[in-house]
Amino acid sequence: MNFQLIALDMDGTVLKDDKTVSKRTMEALGKAAARGIQIVPATGRVAKTVPEEMLRLPGVRYLLTSNGASVVDLTDRSVLYSHPMTMEASLRIVRFFVSHGYFMEAYCGGVSYANEGELPPLRKAGLPEEFFRYIDASQTFVSDLPGFLERNGIPLEKVNLPYVPASERGRLRREILAMGPYSVTSSGTINLEINDRSASKGDGLRHLCETLGVDRKRVAAFGDGDNDRSMLEFAGLGVAMGNAEPDLFRDADYVTGTNEEDGVASAIEKFILSEES
């Protein structure tokens, strides 16, 4: 297969646990980029919080952010594709979480906003300090998030609940889906991510491929979480990491090593850089 594009989830996939990219993975991506293959980070994060490590990957020009709700061209930071919630749906979900006391991150325009008053109670949950360092560095805090969004008329790309107790996750997921046109996924074991019902990494990747004239059969996608499922299903080659959630394995064409075992590099070497490919 003559691949033309590689879509990469970040955390738990191309990034190791220490948030770096291994030398072997960097070399494999460099060789793929030298063949003219587009390297596309595909993340649940907003553009502002994509690590420089990812932007320095060889061949990176485009970003899928907010679970595919925004596709960005890095040459001029223009938005090639946007799939936000409606304004009504944005305000409804934010007001719901505020009324129930959940700390949330609201993604819009490439920036993440949060209510400053909701963070102190979260600090009592016993989460590691690294968790809060990331939140402190990545958020733009406001005093009244629903009012801020309504005044500025900015629909949301995504809402992220960075921590939901395990005992509440199933119930909360059902309540959200019953409220309106939302999808609920996760990128780990403790968070929930809310997008418009039809927004996903697969949807964003499809629109990018249409813009670039790339056949889906010539796309390889890598991921480890529930929010990567649509992307793996869309791609001609969907690769699940060895550390992925077990139910993702059945939706993948291939299961590679973990993010700590150079799983991305191993699959690229096998399917894209090998003499047989």
C-alpha positions in Angstrom: 0.0 0.0 0.0 1.3 3.4 -1.0 0.5 5.4 2.1 0.1 9.2 1.8 -0.9 10.3 5.4 -0.2 9.1 8.9 -2.6 10.3 11.6 -1.2 10.1 15.2 -2.9 10.4 18.5 -0.6 12.0 21.0 -0.8 10.8 24.7 -0.4 7.1 25.0 0.5 6.7 21.3 3.3 8.7 19.8 4.2 10.3 23.1 5.9 8.1 25.7 4.7 8.3 29.3 7.2 11.1 30.0 5.6 13.1 27.1 8.7 12.7 24.8 9.0 11.1 21.4 11.6 8.3 21.2 14.5 8.5 18.9 13.4 5.4 16.9 9.9 6.8 16.4 11.3 10.2 15.3 13.5 8.4 12.8 10.7 6.3 11.4 8.5 9.4 11.0 11.3 11.3 9.4 11.8 8.5 6.8 8.0 8.5 6.1 8.0 12.3 5.7 11.0 12.0 3.3 8.7 9.9 1.1 6.2 12.7 1.0 3.9 11.3 3.5 1.9 13.8 5.6 2.4 13.4 9.4 -0.8 14.6 11.2 -1.1 14.8 15.0 -4.7 14.1 15.9 -5.5 15.1 19.4 -8.3 15.8 21.8 -6.4 19.0 22.9 -6.8 22.5 21.6 -4.1 23.8 19.3 -2.7 26.0 22.1 -1.8 23.0 24.2 -0.2 20.8 21.6 3.4 20.2 22.8 6.3 21.6 20.8 7.6 18.0 20.6 4.7 17.2 18.3 5.1 20.3 16.2 8.7 19.4 15.6 7.8 16.0 14.1 9.0 15.7 10.5 6.4 16.5 7.9 3.9 18.1 10.2 1.8 20.8 8.6 -1.8 20.0 9.7 -3.3 19.4 13.1 -6.6 17.7 14.1 -7.6 19.2 17.4 -10.5 19.0 19.8 -11.2 15.4 18.7 -11.5 16.5 15.0 -13.8 19.5 15.7 -11.1 21.8 14.3 -8.5 21.1 11.7 -5.6 23.7 11.5 -3.0 24.5 8.9 0.1 25.4 10.8 1.6 27.5 8.0 -0.7 30.4 8.8 -2.8 29.0 11.7 -5.9 29.0 9.5 -8.8 26.7 10.3 -9.4 24.3 7.4 -12.4 22.7 9.0 -14.6 23.4 12.0 -17.4 21.3 13.5 -18.4 23.0 16.8 -21.6 22.4 18.8 -24.4 24.8 18.3 -24.4 27.8 20.6 -27.6 26.4 22.3 -26.0 23.0 22.8 -22.8 24.7 24.1 -24.6 26.7 26.8 -26.8 23.8 27.8 -23.9 21.4 28.5 -21.8 24.1 30.3 -24.7 25.2 32.5 -25.4 21.5 33.3 -21.9 20.9 34.5 -21.8 24.2 36.5 -25.0 23.3 38.2 -23.6 19.9 39.2 -20.2 21.3 40.4 -18.0 19.6 37.8 -14.7 21.3 36.8 -14.7 21.5 33.0 -12.5 22.8 30.2 -14.4 24.5 27.4 -12.6 24.5 24.1 -13.3 27.2 21.5 -11.2 29.1 19.0 -8.1 27.0 19.8 -8.2 28.1 23.5 -9.4 26.3 26.6 -11.5 28.2 29.2 -12.4 27.2 32.7 -14.3 28.5 35.7 -11.7 29.6 38.3 -14.0 28.9 41.2 -14.4 25.2 40.4 -10.8 24.2 40.6 -10.2 24.3 44.4 -12.8 21.5 45.2 -11.1 19.3 42.6 -7.9 19.5 44.5 -9.5 17.5 47.3 -9.8 14.5 44.9 -6.3 13.2 45.7 -5.0 13.6 42.1 -1.3 14.0 41.4 0.3 17.4 41.4 1.2 16.9 37.7 -2.5 16.9 36.9 -2.9 20.4 38.4 0.3 21.7 36.9 -1.1 20.9 33.4 -4.5 22.5 34.2 -2.9 25.7 35.6 -0.7 26.0 32.5 -3.2 25.2 29.9 -6.4 27.1 31.0 -7.6 30.6 30.6 -9.6 31.1 33.7 -12.8 33.2 33.8 -15.2 33.9 36.7 -18.5 33.0 34.9 -18.0 30.6 32.0 -21.6 30.4 30.8 -21.8 34.2 30.8 -18.5 34.5 29.1 -19.5 32.2 26.3 -22.9 33.8 25.9 -21.5 37.3 25.8 -18.9 36.4 23.2 -21.2 34.2 21.1 -18.5 31.5 20.7 -19.8 27.9 20.2 -17.7 25.2 21.7 -15.5 22.7 19.9 -15.4 20.4 22.9 -15.9 20.2 26.6 -13.5 18.1 28.7 -14.1 16.9 32.2 -10.6 16.0 33.2 -11.7 14.0 36.2 -14.9 12.1 36.8 -15.1 9.5 39.7 -15.5 6.0 38.4 -18.8 5.6 40.2 -20.3 8.5 38.3 -19.0 7.9 34.8 -21.7 5.6 33.5 -24.6 7.7 34.9 -23.1 10.9 33.7 -22.5 9.5 30.2 -26.2 8.5 29.9 -27.4 11.9 31.2 -25.3 13.8 28.7 -26.5 11.6 25.7 -30.1 12.1 26.7 -29.7 15.9 26.9 -29.1 16.7 23.2 -26.9 16.3 20.1 -23.7 15.2 21.9 -21.1 12.5 21.7 -19.2 11.2 24.8 -15.8 9.7 24.5 -12.7 9.5 26.6 -8.9 9.6 26.1 -8.0 7.8 29.4 -9.5 6.2 32.4 -10.7 9.3 34.4 -12.0 11.8 31.9 -15.0 12.4 29.7 -15.0 14.4 26.4 -18.1 15.9 24.9 -18.4 17.0 21.3 -21.2 17.6 18.8 -22.8 14.3 18.0 -21.2 14.0 14.5 -17.8 15.5 15.4 -15.0 13.0 15.8 -11.4 12.4 14.8 -12.7 10.3 12.0 -14.8 13.1 10.7 -12.0 15.6 10.9 -9.6 13.2 9.2 -12.1 12.6 6.4 -12.5 16.3 5.7 -8.7 16.8 5.7 -8.3 13.9 3.3 -10.9 15.4 1.0 -9.1 18.8 1.1 -5.7 17.1 0.3 -7.1 14.6 -2.2 -6.0 11.6 -0.2 -7.9 8.3 -0.5 -8.8 6.9 2.9 -7.2 3.6 1.9 -3.8 5.4 1.8 -4.2 6.6 5.4 -2.6 4.9 8.5 -4.0 6.0 11.9 -2.7 5.2 15.3 -4.5 5.5 18.7 -5.0 4.1 22.1 -8.3 5.6 23.4 -12.0 5.6 22.9 -11.8 8.9 21.1 -9.5 7.4 18.5 -12.0 4.7 17.4 -13.6 6.6 14.6 -10.2 7.5 13.2 -9.0 3.9 13.2 -12.2 2.8 11.5 -11.9 5.5 8.8 -8.2 4.8 7.9 -7.1 2.1 5.5 -4.8 0.9 8.2 -6.0 1.4 11.8 -3.4 0.6 14.4 -4.2 0.2 18.1 -1.3 0.6 20.6 -0.5 -2.3 22.8 -1.5 -0.1 25.8 -4.9 0.7 24.2 -8.2 0.1 25.9 -8.9 -3.6 25.2 -12.2 -3.0 23.3 -10.3 -0.9 20.8 -8.4 -3.9 19.6 -11.4 -5.4 17.8 -11.8 -2.1 15.8 -8.2 -2.1 14.7 -6.5 -3.7 11.7 -3.4 -4.3 13.7 -2.2 -4.1 17.3 1.4 -2.9 17.7 3.6 -2.5 20.8 2.9 0.0 23.6 3.9 3.6 23.5 6.9 2.7 25.7 7.9 0.0 23.3 8.1 2.2 20.1 4.8 0.8 18.9 4.3 3.6 16.4 7.8 3.1 14.9 7.4 -0.7 14.8 4.2 -0.5 12.7 5.5 2.2 10.4 8.6 0.1 9.7 6.5 -3.0 9.1 3.8 -1.5 6.9 5.2 1.7 5.4 9.0 1.6 5.3 9.5 -2.1 4.6 10.8 -3.1 1.1 7.5 -5.0 0.5 5.3 -1.9 1.1 
